[in-house]
Amino acid sequence: MKDLSKDTQNAILEAMLNGSRVATVVTDPQQADNPIIYMNQTFESLTGYAEEDIIGNNCRFLQGPGTSPEAIQQIRDSIANKVQTTVTLKNYRKDGTAFWNRLNIEPVVVEGKLYFIGTQTDITKEVDQRLLLDEKEEEINQLLLPIIPIHLDLGAVALVGKMDEKRFNILTSKLSEFVQETGTHHVIIDTTGIIWEVNFLYEKLVVIQDVLRLMGSKLYITGINSKTAVQIASERSADQTLLTFSTIQQVIRQLNDSVGIPLQTRLMPFR
Ligand SMILES: Cc1cc2nc3c(=O)[nH]c(=O)nc-3n(C[C@H](O)[C@H](O)[C@H](O)COP(=O)(O)O)c2cc1C
């Protein structure tokens, strides 16, 4: 490059930057409010802003109501200290649509003058996926909690939402932990609020029952509606039976007869 004239070097560099798949801006901190002095074409494709819209302006026009003040502070600090930073923040295109911007800011000194190079990558898909995963995890936790000790010797868990294989596996280990910690002999799984994933329902409940039985505890399934009852009946093999009831009160009545758990025991809302 050094053998080429300045103009040729500039033309090549500009072509490279415009061909780059990464949105790029350069700002000049010697000028008031650190304005943009260069942007590449990918920046326009990403944000919708053309050169005539933004050259001479500070980049903060990309920010909006959803932009985190902490992220902006991080940028401010990096500029003040003239150090590199990478930050993910919510930005807005010219048409108002939002995107998650992974912004990298790099200070460079050229011929004794400081500039900042900013590169912007749209990571909306990745962030959305992460948020979805967090939501799912939250759903799983809600689904499994709380396991409520409704009597010294009786615990209950009310399931809500869609049950899939993974959730059943977590439920199995949570229930066995509960039984191990509390020594509870009777456990109710109330299924009134769940949506069954049909094909492995019976098999999974039997696994939970077996695990609890090995730990000295008995499992009762409540909230079985007629459709589920028919399904369970059709899947049942001779040596595997589940104790199913339509209501929790029915279980308590049976436990009153057999082990003296008081009839007034109720599944109270958990606080
Ligand atoms: C090179 C460079 C690129 C920048 N790119 C963006 C950007 O893409 N999105 C954004 O929200 N802020 C960006 N900023 C940050 C803002 O321009 C500004 O520095 C920030 O909002 C903090 O300053 P303020 O408190 O004066 O607004 C960039 C800053 C520099 C120096």
The ligand as a Tripos MOL2 file, in Angstrom:
@<TRIPOS>MOLECULE
LIG
   31    33     1     0     0
SMALL
NO_CHARGES

@<TRIPOS>ATOM
      1 C1        -17.1040    5.8590   16.8260 C.3       1 LIG1
      2 C2        -18.3870    5.9090   17.6150 C.ar      1 LIG1
      3 C3        -19.4750    5.1480   17.1990 C.ar      1 LIG1
      4 C4        -20.6560    5.1690   17.9180 C.ar      1 LIG1
      5 N1        -21.7040    4.3920   17.4880 N.ar      1 LIG1
      6 C5        -22.8490    4.4020   18.1890 C.ar      1 LIG1
      7 C6        -23.9330    3.5780   17.7930 C.ar      1 LIG1
      8 O1        -23.8680    2.8370   16.8210 O.2       1 LIG1
      9 N2        -25.0380    3.5790   18.5540 N.ar      1 LIG1
     10 C7        -25.1610    4.3560   19.6870 C.ar      1 LIG1
     11 O2        -26.1930    4.3160   20.3240 O.2       1 LIG1
     12 N3        -24.1430    5.1560   20.0790 N.ar      1 LIG1
     13 C8        -23.0110    5.1830   19.3760 C.ar      1 LIG1
     14 N4        -21.9640    5.9750   19.7970 N.ar      1 LIG1
     15 C9        -22.0820    6.7180   21.0530 C.3       1 LIG1
     16 C10       -22.6120    8.1450   20.9660 C.3       1 LIG1
     17 O3        -22.0740    8.8120   19.8640 O.3       1 LIG1
     18 C11       -22.2390    8.9190   22.2440 C.3       1 LIG1
     19 O4        -20.8590    8.8940   22.3910 O.3       1 LIG1
     20 C12       -22.8980    8.3420   23.4870 C.3       1 LIG1
     21 O5        -24.2900    8.5370   23.3670 O.3       1 LIG1
     22 C13       -22.4150    8.9620   24.7880 C.3       1 LIG1
     23 O6        -22.3530   10.3360   24.7000 O.3       1 LIG1
     24 P1        -23.5410   11.3420   25.1560 P.3       1 LIG1
     25 O7        -23.7080   11.1730   26.6040 O.co2     1 LIG1
     26 O8        -23.0010   12.6940   24.7740 O.co2     1 LIG1
     27 O9        -24.7560   10.9770   24.3620 O.co2     1 LIG1
     28 C14       -20.7700    5.9790   19.0820 C.ar      1 LIG1
     29 C15       -19.6700    6.7280   19.4840 C.ar      1 LIG1
     30 C16       -18.4890    6.7080   18.7750 C.ar      1 LIG1
     31 C17       -17.3300    7.5390   19.2290 C.3       1 LIG1
@<TRIPOS>BOND
     1     1     2 1
     2     2     3 ar
     3     2    30 ar
     4     3     4 ar
     5     4     5 ar
     6     4    28 ar
     7     5     6 ar
     8     6     7 ar
     9     6    13 1
    10     7     8 2
    11     7     9 ar
    12     9    10 ar
    13    10    11 2
    14    10    12 ar
    15    12    13 ar
    16    13    14 ar
    17    14    15 1
    18    14    28 ar
    19    15    16 1
    20    16    17 1
    21    16    18 1
    22    18    19 1
    23    18    20 1
    24    20    21 1
    25    20    22 1
    26    22    23 1
    27    23    24 1
    28    24    25 2
    29    24    26 1
    30    24    27 1
    31    28    29 ar
    32    29    30 ar
    33    30    31 1
@<TRIPOS>SUBSTRUCTURE
     1 LIG1         1 GROUP 0 **** ****
